Amino acid sequence: AALLSGVLTNVLNPKALLFCSVLLPQFVSPAQGPIGRQFALLGVILVSLGLTFDVLCALAGGALGRWMAAHPRVQKWEGAVFGGALIAFGLRLTLNR
């Protein structure tokens, strides 16, 4: 269900379609062979890089989550630091107006 939801979200995402329709044609040259094949290759490269990045982020996040679960003191410190950062951002927004 999660995979289907992710695929539908990406296929129906207008930002991704716009990005690809604007970016990919810059790297296609009719002199280099069939345009459809070039678009397909660029699409495979784009998806492969995105998948690699997402997998690495998920693995790093999982490892960090397991490490933090084993260190409760770090969890308290992390909560205080990020809570303080959010308060500071709120104060900055309030004072800039």
ABEGO torsion letter per residue (X at the ends): XAAAAAAAAAAABAAAAAAAAAAAAAABBAAAEBAAAAAAAAAAAAAAAAAAAAAAAAAAAAAAAAAAAABAAAAAAAAAAAAAAAAAAAAAAAAAX
